[in-house]
Amino acid sequence: MGYGKISFIYTLVINDVSNCILTLCRIQEHMKERHEEVEEDRREGEELQKLAVQFHIEKERLDNIKRDEKLQMMKDNMSQINDRQMIKKVMEQQEDVSVRVTGQCQLGSRGEGSDHWRERVSDRSSSNW
């Protein structure tokens, strides 16, 4: 074999080795990029999970606030209803007393039962009626 053939074969081998090295470098670069993509996807997945947990916590907090406000409104409404009922009872009692006093005064002005009316008034005032 002549020097030219050896040189040619050597060049082919060098080219093949260079191509193999270049191919290996490309493969390695591709594998590195793929690994980085997988790692980025993992980080994004973790971030999405954290955001989902935060969302559910915030939603639960807002639901609790809404429920508490609703309960407070119901309590306020019940208190208002009770206040109205008490006012109504007081007004009815005042009307009842007014009717009795007016009736007693009419009887007393005619001279009938005036002693009885005085007794009832004094009984009520002494019992803190």
Buried (B, 14 or more C-beta within 10 A) or exposed (E): EEEEEEEEEEEEEEEEEEEEEEEEEEEEEEEEEEEEEEEEEEEEEEEEEEEEEEEEEEEEEEEEEEEEEEEEEEEEEEEEEEEEEEEEEEEEEEEEEEEBBEEBEEBBEEEEBBEEBEEBBEEEEEEEE
